[in-house]
């Protein structure tokens, strides 16, 4: 598990890019991403490019998101230390690790067994512990542990999963991409009351699809 001065230097360049070119201003997000070794979450063949703003293929025909997408979603979530955060789509674990680095209490769900196994292993090797890690259907959330302060969905859903909104605290926020598989709109929902939500829109993105009732 090597994290060399070269890796750290490239990571610092990435953080400067996210701040100056992408417009990420939340120092909590930038500092966390500066600490998490992204190159350890991807295949070694891509290691030299790990700190470019690029997505890469990972197991189960999925991808690790662009660093700019991770930064933008995390900034929209407005994370505070100690908050309970439900993450739908652990993937390789990079986004999870950023949230853990921000000292959030992360409850994460992954439906692909290969990715669940990989992320479990990498968390153990990096001594980064989610509060709870689950293999299962993200559409169902984790009602046993609800309510959550924040919910982050890292895969695109064609329809809004209302079961997740039920698991959000009043005053809480959910960041989720919604739309067809070719592209989605990134939204932030703020729960005003048990029946009222404020919806904000933040542009077009492309995420892997969120599939219901499927675990592999």
HUWODA-V767427 format. One record per residue. N is the residue number from 0. RES is the residue in one letter. SS is DSSP state (@ for helix, = for strand, . for the rest). PHI is phi in whole degrees, 0 to 359 (NA if undefined). PSI is psi in whole degrees, 0 to 359 (none if undefined). Layout:
n=<N:N>
res=<RES:RES>
ss=<SS:SS>
phi=<PHI:PHI>
psi=<PSI:PSI>
This chain:
n=<0:1:2:3:4:5:6:7:8:9:10:11:12:13:14:15:16:17:18:19:20:21:22:23:24:25:26:27:28:29:30:31:32:33:34:35:36:37:38:39:40:41:42:43:44:45:46:47:48:49:50:51:52:53:54:55:56:57:58:59:60:61:62:63:64:65:66:67:68:69:70:71:72:73:74:75:76:77:78:79:80:81:82:83:84:85:86:87:88:89:90:91:92:93:94:95:96:97:98:99:100:101:102:103:104:105:106:107:108:109:110:111:112:113:114:115:116:117:118:119:120:121:122:123:124:125:126:127:128:129:130:131:132:133:134:135:136:137:138:139:140:141:142:143:144:145:146:147:148:149:150:151:152:153:154:155:156:157:158:159:160:161:162:163:164:165:166:167:168:169:170:171:172:173:174:175:176:177:178:179:180:181:182:183:184:185:186:187:188:189:190:191:192:193:194:195:196:197:198:199:200:201:202:203:204:205:206:207:208:209:210:211:212:213:214:215>
res=<X:X:X:X:X:X:X:X:X:X:X:X:X:X:X:X:X:X:X:X:X:X:X:X:X:X:X:X:X:X:X:X:X:X:X:X:X:X:X:X:X:X:X:X:X:X:X:X:X:X:X:X:X:X:X:X:X:X:X:X:X:X:X:X:X:X:X:X:X:X:X:X:X:X:X:X:X:X:X:X:X:X:X:X:X:X:X:X:X:X:X:X:X:X:X:X:X:X:X:X:X:X:X:X:X:X:X:X:X:X:X:X:X:X:X:X:X:X:X:X:X:X:X:X:X:X:X:X:X:X:X:X:X:X:X:X:X:X:X:X:X:X:X:X:X:X:X:X:X:X:X:X:X:X:X:X:X:X:X:X:X:X:X:X:X:X:X:X:X:X:X:X:X:X:X:X:X:X:X:X:X:X:X:X:X:X:X:X:X:X:X:X:X:X:X:X:X:X:X:X:X:X:X:X:X:X:X:X:X:X:X:X:X:X:X:X>
ss=<.:.:.:.:@:@:@:@:@:@:@:@:@:@:@:@:@:@:@:@:@:@:.:.:.:.:@:@:@:@:@:@:@:@:@:.:.:@:@:@:@:.:.:@:@:@:@:@:@:.:.:.:.:.:.:=:=:=:@:@:@:=:=:=:.:.:@:@:@:@:@:@:@:@:@:@:@:.:.:.:.:.:.:=:=:=:=:=:.:.:.:.:.:@:@:@:@:@:@:@:@:.:.:.:=:=:=:=:=:=:.:.:@:@:@:@:@:@:@:@:@:@:@:@:@:@:.:.:.:.:.:=:=:=:=:.:.:@:@:@:.:.:@:@:@:.:.:=:=:=:=:=:=:.:.:=:=:.:.:.:.:@:@:@:@:@:.:=:=:=:=:=:=:=:=:=:=:=:.:.:.:.:.:=:=:=:=:=:=:=:=:.:.:.:.:.:=:=:=:=:=:=:=:=:=:.:.:.:=:.:.:.:.:.:.:.>
phi=<NA:272:227:274:297:295:302:295:294:295:296:297:297:298:296:299:297:298:285:276:263:270:92:285:246:286:296:298:291:298:295:296:292:287:264:269:282:302:297:279:262:234:294:299:297:262:304:294:251:299:254:273:277:224:269:225:291:233:298:60:59:255:226:271:294:305:305:295:291:301:295:293:297:293:296:296:288:54:288:242:304:86:286:277:238:264:249:257:104:298:59:283:103:295:299:303:298:298:295:296:298:277:65:275:266:260:248:234:234:225:264:262:298:300:287:301:295:296:294:302:293:292:299:296:292:269:56:244:244:298:297:205:234:228:257:173:275:295:300:279:65:225:301:299:259:292:274:249:289:217:228:239:252:257:224:278:253:287:233:291:283:295:298:291:299:296:270:263:294:297:94:280:232:236:251:208:273:233:147:291:292:284:197:227:260:273:240:236:255:247:277:276:207:299:238:236:224:265:242:238:243:228:96:267:222:229:243:294:289:267:251:270:57:227:227:229>
psi=<77:133:91:174:328:314:314:324:317:323:319:321:320:317:320:318:314:323:311:323:322:333:22:123:348:107:333:318:311:317:319:315:334:341:338:122:90:328:339:350:0:170:145:336:336:4:319:341:8:334:17:159:73:150:153:150:141:190:163:31:31:179:155:130:158:142:325:324:317:314:316:315:318:320:319:332:338:59:136:148:135:358:148:118:128:123:125:110:76:323:222:349:359:309:320:314:322:316:320:320:333:5:33:158:103:126:116:143:135:135:348:120:321:318:322:315:317:313:322:317:313:323:318:317:328:359:45:120:113:154:322:135:132:145:114:195:113:332:330:344:209:75:333:328:356:158:160:150:321:152:131:123:121:15:153:128:137:328:154:121:96:336:327:319:326:333:6:138:153:129:349:168:143:129:125:137:132:138:185:171:336:329:155:162:135:126:154:123:130:127:110:321:183:339:359:138:142:134:128:149:138:33:178:136:172:113:160:151:148:117:134:146:32:124:136:none>
